[in-house]
Amino acid sequence: MDSSVRSCSAVAFVYRGTFVHSTPQTPLQILEDALLGVDTRGKIAFIDKGGELQDLSQTFGFSPSKVIQLEDHEFFMPGMVDTHIHASQYSYAGTALDMPLLQWLNTYTFPVESRFKDLQFAHNVYTQVVKRTLRNGTTTACYFATIHTDSSLLLGRIAHDFGQRALVGKVCMDRNSSVKHYKETSQESENAP
């Protein structure tokens, strides 16, 4: 086991159980009865064998009684971070572009995005987005929403309710939109509740 991953910060949490990940040397590595320490900055302080608990507790100054033990059916695995996802464009996932981007946005996307003022519509779409991204391993997402403040806040609540970390950006549509009812000036955006 690679115990060379060591941090000099104080350890905040120690987990014991099974860890699954990949390395440059192997596409799948399963570490059973392993220990993973996380420092106060949220960085991995150490990864080692469960049998090293006493030595690690002395080295890193934590109490073995504070170790969080996973159940037999539980395991840790890395999560993915999506740094750019347009949640309101979920319905177009996997479809090909049949025209240049700006034309496509004006023809397809912006008319649909204007519907996100309806919170029930937004709830249905955003719930699907969050569930799908989580199902595919995205534990953190930077979402772009729409011009609608309430539905943008709703997206944040949905992500929270499903246990996904999310940064949600409410967009400002003050340029190049041919969809008359889907615009928001900078001033309107600043005045939004």
URTA-V128290 format. One record per residue. N is the residue number from 0. PSI is psi in radians with two decimals (* if undefined). OMEGA is omega in degrees with one decimal (* if undefined). NEAR is the number of other C-alpha atoms within 12 Angstrom. Layout:
# URTA-V128290
N,PSI,OMEGA,NEAR  N,PSI,OMEGA,NEAR
This chain:
# URTA-V128290
0,2.53,-177.0,21  1,1.70,177.2,16  2,0.20,179.1,19  3,-0.23,176.0,11  4,1.79,-176.9,18  5,2.38,178.5,22  6,2.63,-179.9,23  7,-0.01,177.4,18  8,2.82,177.0,21  9,2.54,-178.8,24  10,2.25,179.6,31  11,-0.65,-177.7,26  12,2.54,172.8,30  13,2.25,179.9,36  14,2.49,177.9,36  15,2.29,179.9,34  16,-2.60,-178.7,30  17,2.35,179.0,27  18,2.33,-179.0,29  19,2.27,177.3,22  20,-3.11,176.4,19  21,2.72,178.7,14  22,2.96,175.4,13  23,-0.43,-178.0,8  24,-0.49,-176.5,8  25,2.36,-178.2,10  26,-0.36,178.9,10  27,2.13,176.5,14  28,2.23,178.9,19  29,2.07,179.7,19  30,1.88,179.6,24  31,2.57,-176.5,27  32,0.99,179.7,27  33,2.82,176.8,32  34,2.37,176.5,39  35,2.11,178.4,45  36,2.41,179.4,42  37,2.25,-177.6,28  38,3.11,-175.5,25  39,-0.23,176.2,17  40,0.00,-179.3,15  41,0.21,179.9,17  42,2.65,177.2,21  43,2.13,-179.7,27  44,-0.64,178.4,32  45,2.73,169.6,36  46,2.18,-177.9,33  47,3.09,-179.7,32  48,2.59,179.1,25  49,-0.54,179.6,29  50,-0.21,-179.5,18  51,0.18,-174.2,22  52,-0.87,-176.3,29  53,-0.81,179.6,19  54,-0.75,-179.2,17  55,-0.66,-180.0,28  56,-0.61,177.2,28  57,-0.74,-178.8,14  58,-0.74,-173.6,21  59,-0.05,173.1,28  60,0.74,175.7,22  61,2.75,180.0,25  62,2.25,176.9,20  63,-0.46,180.0,26  64,-0.26,-179.8,14  65,-0.02,-179.3,17  66,2.33,178.8,25  67,2.00,-175.6,20  68,2.17,174.9,23  69,2.65,174.6,20  70,2.88,-178.3,14  71,-0.60,-177.5,13  72,0.02,-177.9,11  73,2.69,173.7,16  74,2.74,175.9,23  75,2.53,170.6,26  76,2.69,-178.8,20  77,2.62,174.5,19  78,2.72,179.4,19  79,2.68,177.0,18  80,2.09,176.2,21  81,1.98,-173.9,25  82,0.02,-178.3,19  83,1.60,179.6,18  84,2.18,177.4,27  85,1.65,-174.7,32  86,-0.60,-178.7,46  87,-0.20,179.0,42  88,0.30,-177.9,31  89,-0.68,-175.8,27  90,-0.26,-180.0,20  91,0.06,-179.3,22  92,2.25,176.8,17  93,0.07,178.4,8  94,2.65,-179.4,12  95,2.68,174.6,10  96,2.15,179.8,16  97,0.20,179.5,13  98,2.93,177.8,13  99,2.69,-172.0,12  100,-0.95,-175.7,15  101,-0.68,177.4,18  102,-0.73,178.4,17  103,-0.79,178.8,21  104,-0.82,-178.4,25  105,-0.60,-177.1,25  106,-0.78,-173.5,19  107,-0.98,-166.7,26  108,-0.94,-174.9,29  109,-0.68,175.6,32  110,-0.67,177.9,23  111,-0.74,-179.7,27  112,-0.52,179.0,39  113,-0.36,179.9,30  114,-0.19,-177.3,27  115,-0.03,171.2,33  116,-0.41,174.9,25  117,1.90,-174.2,20  118,-0.52,177.5,23  119,-0.74,176.4,16  120,-0.82,179.8,20  121,-0.75,-179.6,36  122,-0.79,-179.3,29  123,-0.84,-177.9,23  124,-0.85,-176.6,31  125,-0.60,175.9,40  126,-0.76,178.0,29  127,-0.74,-179.2,24  128,-0.89,-176.7,34  129,-0.77,179.2,40  130,-0.72,-178.9,26  131,-0.77,-179.1,22  132,-0.70,176.5,32  133,-0.74,179.5,26  134,-0.49,-179.5,16  135,0.19,172.3,16  136,0.12,179.3,19  137,1.86,-178.4,29  138,-0.28,178.0,27  139,2.37,-179.3,28  140,2.51,171.3,33  141,1.73,-174.1,27  142,2.45,166.9,36  143,2.23,-178.8,32  144,-2.30,-179.8,41  145,-2.92,178.7,40  146,-0.10,-173.7,34  147,1.97,-177.0,33  148,-0.87,-175.8,29  149,-0.72,-179.6,24  150,-0.50,175.8,35  151,-0.74,176.0,37  152,-0.65,177.5,30  153,-0.73,178.1,34  154,-0.75,177.4,44  155,-0.72,178.8,34  156,-0.70,-179.9,23  157,-0.80,178.3,30  158,-0.79,179.1,33  159,-0.80,-178.0,23  160,-0.55,179.4,16  161,-0.01,176.6,24  162,0.37,178.2,19  163,2.37,173.4,32  164,2.39,-177.6,27  165,2.48,167.3,34  166,2.12,-176.0,28  167,2.18,177.8,36  168,2.18,173.0,29  169,2.22,-175.9,31  170,2.82,176.0,30  171,2.09,-178.1,26  172,1.50,179.7,27  173,0.27,-179.1,19  174,2.53,166.5,16  175,0.41,179.9,18  176,2.14,176.8,25  177,-0.06,177.6,20  178,1.81,-170.6,24  179,-0.70,-175.9,15  180,0.12,178.1,19  181,1.20,177.4,28  182,2.71,174.7,26  183,2.12,179.3,26  184,2.89,176.9,19  185,-0.70,179.6,16  186,-0.76,178.0,12  187,-0.67,178.9,17  188,-0.73,178.9,20  189,-0.58,-177.5,14  190,-0.09,-178.7,11  191,2.52,-178.5,18  192,*,*,12
